[in-house]
Amino acid sequence: MRPSFGILRKRDPDADDLDTVLAIGGGGDDGGDGDEEEQHSSSGRGRRGWIIAATAFVVVAAVAATILLTRPPAEADDEQKKPPAETTEVTRGNLTEQVRVTGKLEFKNVRDLGSPLAGTVTGVPAPGSVVGRGYELFRVDDTPVILMFGVLPVWREFAEGMADGEDIRQLEANLQALGFFDGEPDDEFRWATIEAIKEWQKALGLEETGRIEMGRIVFAPGEVRVQDAAAKVGSPAGGAVLKVSDSTKEAAVDIDPNLAANAPVGAKVDVRLPDGTVAPGTVTAVGAPVERDNDNGGKTLKLPITIVLDDPTVAAAFDTVSVSVTLVHVIAEDVLLVPVTALLAQPGGGSAVERVVNKKTELVTVELGKFADGMVEVVGGDLAEGDVVAVAR
């Protein structure tokens, strides 16, 4: 029988190509009757084969051992140290909280407006008209009734010899704004006041008497928008000739009293209109807590706030509509921020994040501050702005 041998690759697919083993097997003619010389020759070749085979085995074993000794060992946690699929940067900025509430956007302070002038209504403006200082509100006996600005209503006629009063100062301030009074407004009805009234009457085509009868002017805090005519042309003049409102739309919103810090006067908010437009607005008033009906048939304490659009023209196409208002409150300023989804719970308590460095991750213990809207303030730990951290998918 003739022994044979061969060098075979290891079955381990991860092994190096040079990492081999020696396989020795038998093969030959078991049943032949060869002569003695041939048997001796065969026996000699067999011994030489074993010697060669043994030598080859030693060489191959030495090479394999060298490769195993010089190849660096694989790290067991290589897969864990690969960079995560989702990452984000650590940022620095303000930690803010957002609260979304609903309200109604409409022209506010709807009221009746008229005149005690004796006579017949001969003209009214079209609905939607906006009337400013010095302009005509409506006509009585074909003469104009004029709007002027002021918080005091007209309660007496303006004429020589009248007692001093704040309403005189209010009248002179309007005549000055319209370009008819040159002096400093005060509460005395003087010759300068009479002359200014005459100039004003002349400009309107009225009789230049230097006195203003009750009902010729109407004081209002600002310009007014005509919502509708309360009296038809041909009706007697009286206290309800027009139904007017303030000229700007306001959003009335009720919030929970514990959200008062989110909506102080002057706070900036976002107002979403029915067409999807998001317009900036400003909180102009905060009322006292009031009771409102709730869905359970009971009462709930609410805080009413008033919001005015910074650019009223964006809502020109709407009259009375529901809107969504987003209030933004700054909880902490200029702080280090990471998403809540970056946090990992630590055994025994505490939190950490996985920081990505050179395409591998390392665990960084962090101390946390305030939370808001999916972000958290980092107040301690070896973390800096611009660091890349892993986040949950």
Residue pairs with C-beta under 8 A, 6 or more apart in sequence:
1 26
1 27
1 28
1 29
1 30
2 26
2 27
2 28
2 29
2 42
2 45
2 46
2 49
3 24
3 25
3 26
3 27
3 28
3 46
3 49
3 50
3 53
4 24
4 25
4 26
4 27
4 28
4 49
5 22
5 23
5 24
5 25
5 49
5 53
5 56
6 23
6 25
7 20
7 21
7 22
7 23
7 56
7 60
8 20
8 21
8 22
8 23
9 15
9 17
9 20
10 19
10 20
10 21
16 67
16 71
18 63
18 64
18 67
19 64
19 67
19 68
20 60
20 63
20 64
21 60
21 64
22 53
22 56
22 57
22 60
22 61
24 53
34 42
75 81
80 361
81 360
81 361
82 359
82 360
82 361
83 356
83 359
83 360
83 361
83 390
84 354
84 356
84 361
84 390
84 391
85 393
86 390
86 391
86 392
86 393
87 356
87 388
87 389
87 390
87 391
88 338
88 339
88 342
88 388
88 389
88 391
89 386
89 387
89 388
89 389
90 336
90 337
90 338
90 378
90 383
90 384
90 385
90 386
90 387
90 388
90 389
91 336
91 337
91 338
91 385
92 334
92 335
92 336
92 337
92 385
93 334
93 335
93 337
94 330
94 331
94 332
94 333
94 334
94 335
95 330
95 331
95 332
95 333
95 335
95 337
95 369
95 370
95 372
95 375
95 377
96 328
96 329
96 330
96 331
96 372
96 373
97 262
97 328
97 329
97 331
97 372
97 373
98 326
98 327
98 328
98 329
98 373
99 255
99 259
99 262
99 326
99 327
99 329
100 324
100 325
100 326
100 327
101 253
101 254
101 255
101 324
101 325
101 327
102 253
102 322
102 323
102 324
102 325
103 251
103 252
103 253
103 254
103 307
103 322
103 323
103 325
104 251
104 252
104 320
104 321
104 322
104 323
105 249
105 250
105 251
105 271
105 273
105 309
105 315
105 318
105 320
105 321
105 322
105 323
106 249
106 250
106 252
106 319
106 320
106 321
107 225
107 227
107 245
107 246
107 247
107 248
107 249
107 250
107 319
107 320
108 245
108 246
108 249
108 250
108 252
108 306
109 245
109 246
110 227
110 243
110 244
110 245
111 243
111 244
111 245
112 230
112 239
112 240
112 241
112 242
112 243
112 244
113 137
113 218
113 220
113 224
113 240
113 241
113 242
113 243
113 244
114 230
114 231
114 237
114 238
114 239
114 240
114 241
114 242
115 137
115 138
115 140
115 145
115 215
115 216
115 218
115 237
115 238
115 239
115 241
116 214
116 215
116 237
116 238
116 239
117 140
117 141
117 145
117 213
117 214
117 215
117 216
117 237
118 237
119 140
119 141
119 236
119 237
120 140
120 141
120 234
120 235
120 236
120 237
121 138
121 139
121 140
121 231
121 232
121 233
121 234
121 235
121 236
121 237
121 241
122 139
122 140
122 141
122 142
122 233
122 234
123 138
123 139
123 142
123 233
124 138
124 139
124 226
124 229
124 231
124 232
124 233
124 241
124 242
125 131
125 136
125 137
125 138
125 226
125 242
126 226
127 226
127 227
127 228
127 229
128 225
128 226
129 225
129 226
130 223
130 224
130 225
130 226
130 247
131 137
131 147
131 223
131 224
131 225
131 226
131 244
132 147
132 223
133 147
133 148
133 149
133 174
133 177
133 178
133 223
134 146
134 147
134 148
134 174
134 177
134 178
135 146
135 147
136 144
136 145
136 146
136 147
137 144
137 145
137 146
137 147
137 218
137 224
137 241
137 242
138 144
138 145
138 241
138 242
139 145
140 215
140 237
143 206
144 204
144 206
145 215
145 216
145 217
145 218
145 241
146 204
146 216
146 217
146 218
147 217
147 218
147 220
147 223
147 224
148 170
148 171
148 174
148 217
148 218
148 219
148 220
149 174
149 177
149 219
149 220
149 221
149 222
150 167
150 170
150 171
150 173
150 174
150 219
150 220
150 221
151 170
151 219
151 221
152 166
152 167
152 170
152 219
153 219
154 167
154 214
154 215
154 217
154 218
154 219
155 167
156 162
156 167
156 214
157 211
157 212
157 213
157 214
158 167
158 168
158 171
158 189
158 193
158 197
158 211
158 212
159 189
159 210
159 211
159 212
160 189
160 194
160 210
160 211
161 189
162 168
162 189
164 187
164 188
164 189
165 187
166 187
168 186
168 187
168 188
168 189
168 193
169 185
169 186
169 187
170 185
170 219
171 193
171 212
171 217
172 181
172 183
172 185
172 186
172 193
172 196
173 185
175 181
175 193
175 196
175 197
175 200
176 182
176 183
176 185
176 196
178 200
180 196
180 197
180 199
180 200
180 203
181 192
181 193
181 196
182 192
182 196
183 192
194 210
194 211
195 210
197 209
197 210
197 211
197 212
198 208
198 209
198 210
201 207
201 208
201 209
201 210
202 208
206 216
215 237
220 244
222 246
222 247
223 247
224 244
224 245
224 246
224 247
225 244
225 245
225 246
225 247
226 242
226 243
226 244
227 242
227 243
227 244
227 245
228 242
228 243
229 241
229 242
229 243
230 240
230 241
230 242
230 243
231 237
231 238
231 240
231 241
231 242
248 308
248 309
248 312
249 308
249 309
249 312
249 315
249 318
250 284
250 306
250 307
250 308
251 271
251 281
251 306
251 307
251 308
251 309
251 323
251 325
252 304
252 305
252 306
252 307
253 304
253 305
253 306
253 307
253 325
254 292
254 302
254 303
254 304
254 305
255 262
255 263
255 302
255 303
255 305
255 327
256 301
256 302
256 303
257 289
257 301
257 302
257 303
259 303
259 327
260 286
260 303
261 329
262 327
262 328
262 329
263 269
263 283
263 286
263 303
263 305
263 327
264 283
264 286
265 283
265 284
265 285
265 286
266 282
266 283
267 282
267 283
267 327
267 328
268 280
268 281
268 282
268 328
269 280
269 281
269 282
269 283
269 307
269 325
269 326
269 327
269 328
270 278
270 279
270 280
270 281
270 325
270 326
270 328
271 278
271 279
271 280
271 281
271 307
271 309
271 323
271 324
271 325
271 326
272 278
272 323
272 324
272 325
272 326
273 279
273 314
273 315
273 318
273 321
273 323
274 318
274 321
274 322
274 323
275 317
277 314
279 309
279 310
279 311
279 314
279 315
280 309
280 310
280 311
281 307
281 308
281 309
281 310
281 325
282 307
282 308
282 310
283 305
283 306
283 307
284 306
284 307
284 308
285 305
285 306
286 303
286 304
286 305
286 306
287 303
287 304
287 305
287 306
288 303
289 301
289 302
289 303
290 301
290 302
290 303
290 304
291 299
291 300
291 301
291 302
292 299
292 300
292 301
292 302
293 299
293 300
294 300
307 325
309 315
315 321
331 370
331 372
332 369
332 370
332 377
335 369
335 377
335 378
335 379
336 377
336 378
336 379
336 383
336 384
336 385
337 375
337 376
337 377
337 378
338 353
338 366
338 375
338 376
338 378
338 383
338 389
339 374
339 375
339 376
339 391
340 371
340 374
340 375
340 376
341 374
341 391
341 392
342 353
342 354
342 389
342 390
342 391
342 392
343 351
343 352
343 353
343 366
343 368
343 376
344 351
344 352
344 353
344 354
344 363
345 351
346 352
346 365
350 365
351 365
351 366
351 367
351 368
352 363
352 364
352 365
352 366
353 363
353 364
353 366
353 383
353 389
353 390
354 361
354 362
354 363
354 364
354 389
354 390
355 361
355 362
355 363
355 364
355 383
355 387
355 388
355 389
356 388
356 389
356 390
361 390
364 381
364 382
364 383
364 389
365 381
365 382
366 378
366 380
366 381
366 383
367 378
367 379
367 380
367 381
368 376
368 377
368 378
368 379
369 376
369 377
369 378
369 379
370 376
370 377
371 377
383 389
